[in-house]
Amino acid sequence: ESGLKVNHPASFAVSLNGAKGVIDAKVHSPSGALEECCVSEIDEDKYAVRFIPRENGIYLIDVKFNGSHIPGSPFKIRVGEPGQAGDPGMVSASGAGLEGGLTGVPAEFIVNTQNAGPGALSVTIDGPSKVTMNCVECPEGYKVTYTPMAPGNYLISIKYGGPYHIVGSPFKVKVT
């Protein structure tokens, strides 16, 4: 289901296909809160689950029949346009600085956030030495420059829109 908007009622139907029992639904918002939802009978074989989304992002909807998840549950439903919530799945990173580096020499990479919508970017670099790191905006998103001060393996974690790693993160980088 797409085209759902914040503060606009959303609903979907569940068919029992002749089974007799109790339908129960729970709606989990993108931030993890439990949203109120209403399960009502349309006819004896069909139920409607209704809820009002309060935030943009991916909702998880548990639909249970007699206490067990129905096939496909929990269902993922996006509210808002893709990227309104800052989608880490739409962020990519590239550049020589993610592949390797030399001690004392600045290395750089680009974090492309163009299609991800607004969100907070977090970059951490862990390794045998502290690194000086600089991040500046660029047309694709952000250019990150760092200078490793000791040889060894470094781990570069890139997160966007909350505690979620982007594709490929954390990156392992060998500095010589």
C-alpha positions as CSV (number, residue, x, y, z in Angstrom):
1,E,0.0,0.0,0.0
2,S,1.4,3.4,-0.9
3,G,0.1,6.9,-0.9
4,L,-0.7,6.9,2.8
5,K,-0.3,10.2,4.5
6,V,0.3,11.3,8.1
7,N,-3.0,12.0,10.1
8,H,-5.1,10.5,7.3
9,P,-7.0,7.3,8.3
10,A,-5.5,4.1,6.7
11,S,-7.3,0.8,6.5
12,F,-6.9,-2.6,4.9
13,A,-9.1,-5.7,4.8
14,V,-8.3,-9.2,6.1
15,S,-10.2,-12.1,4.6
16,L,-10.6,-15.2,6.8
17,N,-11.3,-17.5,3.8
18,G,-13.9,-19.4,5.7
19,A,-11.8,-19.8,8.9
20,K,-13.5,-19.2,12.2
21,G,-11.6,-17.4,15.0
22,V,-10.4,-14.1,16.4
23,I,-8.5,-11.4,14.4
24,D,-6.2,-9.2,16.3
25,A,-3.9,-6.4,14.9
26,K,-1.2,-4.3,16.3
27,V,0.4,-1.3,14.6
28,H,4.0,-0.4,15.3
29,S,5.1,3.1,14.2
30,P,8.5,3.8,12.6
31,S,9.7,5.1,16.0
32,G,8.6,1.9,17.7
33,A,5.5,3.2,19.4
34,L,2.3,1.1,19.4
35,E,-0.4,3.0,17.5
36,E,-4.1,2.5,18.3
37,C,-5.9,0.5,15.7
38,C,-9.5,-0.7,15.3
39,V,-10.5,-4.1,14.0
40,S,-14.1,-4.3,12.7
41,E,-16.1,-6.9,10.9
42,I,-17.1,-6.0,7.4
43,D,-19.0,-9.3,6.9
44,E,-18.6,-12.7,8.4
45,D,-15.6,-13.5,6.4
46,K,-13.9,-10.1,6.1
47,Y,-12.5,-7.7,8.7
48,A,-11.1,-4.2,8.4
49,V,-8.1,-2.9,10.3
50,R,-8.1,0.9,10.6
51,F,-5.5,3.2,12.1
52,I,-4.3,6.8,11.8
53,P,-0.6,7.1,11.1
54,R,1.1,9.9,13.1
55,E,4.6,9.9,11.5
56,N,6.3,9.2,8.2
57,G,8.3,6.0,7.6
58,I,7.8,2.3,7.6
59,Y,5.0,0.9,9.8
60,L,5.0,-2.8,10.9
61,I,1.5,-4.3,11.3
62,D,1.0,-7.5,13.1
63,V,-2.1,-9.3,12.1
64,K,-2.9,-12.4,14.2
65,F,-5.6,-15.0,13.8
66,N,-6.3,-17.0,17.0
67,G,-3.0,-15.7,18.4
68,S,-0.8,-16.7,15.5
69,H,0.6,-14.4,12.7
70,I,-1.3,-14.8,9.5
71,P,0.9,-15.4,6.3
72,G,2.9,-12.3,5.5
73,S,2.5,-10.8,9.0
74,P,4.1,-8.5,10.2
75,F,3.2,-6.4,7.1
76,K,5.3,-3.4,6.2
77,I,3.5,-0.3,5.1
78,R,5.1,3.0,4.1
79,V,3.5,6.3,5.2
80,G,4.5,9.4,3.4
81,E,6.6,9.8,0.2
82,P,9.7,7.6,0.1
83,G,12.5,9.5,1.8
84,Q,10.3,11.8,3.9
85,A,11.7,10.1,7.0
86,G,15.3,10.0,5.8
87,D,15.7,6.5,4.3
88,P,19.1,5.0,5.0
89,G,18.4,2.4,2.3
90,M,18.6,5.3,-0.3
91,V,22.0,6.5,0.9
92,S,25.2,5.3,-0.7
93,A,28.9,6.0,0.0
94,S,31.8,5.8,-2.4
95,G,35.4,7.0,-2.8
96,A,39.0,5.9,-2.3
97,G,38.8,6.7,1.4
98,L,36.4,3.7,1.9
99,E,38.9,1.3,0.2
100,G,42.2,2.2,1.9
101,G,44.6,4.9,2.9
102,L,48.1,6.0,3.9
103,T,49.2,7.1,7.4
104,G,49.2,10.9,7.7
105,V,47.6,11.4,4.3
106,P,44.0,12.7,4.0
107,A,41.5,10.3,2.5
108,E,38.0,11.2,1.3
109,F,34.7,9.7,0.4
110,I,31.3,11.0,-0.7
111,V,28.0,10.1,1.1
112,N,25.2,10.5,-1.4
113,T,22.0,11.5,0.3
114,Q,20.2,13.0,-2.7
115,N,17.4,10.5,-2.8
116,A,17.1,9.8,0.9
117,G,15.0,12.8,2.1
118,P,15.9,14.8,5.2
119,G,17.8,13.0,8.0
120,A,20.7,13.2,10.3
121,L,24.0,11.8,9.1
122,S,26.4,10.1,11.5
123,V,29.9,9.1,10.6
124,T,32.3,7.3,13.1
125,I,35.8,6.1,12.3
126,D,37.3,3.6,14.7
127,G,40.8,2.3,14.4
128,P,44.3,2.1,15.9
129,S,44.6,5.9,16.1
130,K,42.3,8.9,16.4
131,V,41.5,10.5,13.1
132,T,40.9,14.1,12.3
133,M,37.7,14.2,10.3
134,N,35.9,16.9,8.4
135,C,32.5,16.8,6.7
136,V,31.3,19.4,4.2
137,E,28.1,19.6,2.2
138,C,28.5,18.9,-1.6
139,P,26.0,18.5,-4.5
140,E,25.6,14.8,-3.8
141,G,25.3,15.1,-0.1
142,Y,28.4,15.2,2.0
143,K,32.2,14.9,1.4
144,V,34.0,13.4,4.4
145,T,37.8,13.8,4.7
146,Y,39.8,12.0,7.4
147,T,43.5,11.6,8.2
148,P,44.5,8.3,9.9
149,M,47.6,8.8,12.1
150,A,48.6,5.1,12.4
151,P,48.6,2.1,10.1
152,G,46.1,-0.7,10.6
153,N,42.4,-1.6,10.1
154,Y,39.8,1.1,10.5
155,L,36.0,0.7,10.7
156,I,33.9,3.5,9.1
157,S,30.3,3.4,10.3
158,I,27.8,5.6,8.3
159,K,24.3,6.0,9.6
160,Y,21.4,8.1,8.3
161,G,18.0,9.0,9.6
162,G,18.6,7.5,13.1
163,P,20.4,4.4,14.3
164,Y,20.4,2.7,10.8
165,H,23.5,1.8,8.8
166,I,23.5,2.7,5.2
167,V,24.1,-0.1,2.6
168,G,27.7,-1.5,3.0
169,S,28.3,0.1,6.4
170,P,30.4,-0.5,8.4
171,F,33.2,-0.2,5.9
172,K,36.5,-1.9,6.7
173,V,39.5,0.2,5.5
174,K,43.2,-0.9,5.6
175,V,45.6,2.0,6.2
176,T,49.3,1.4,5.5
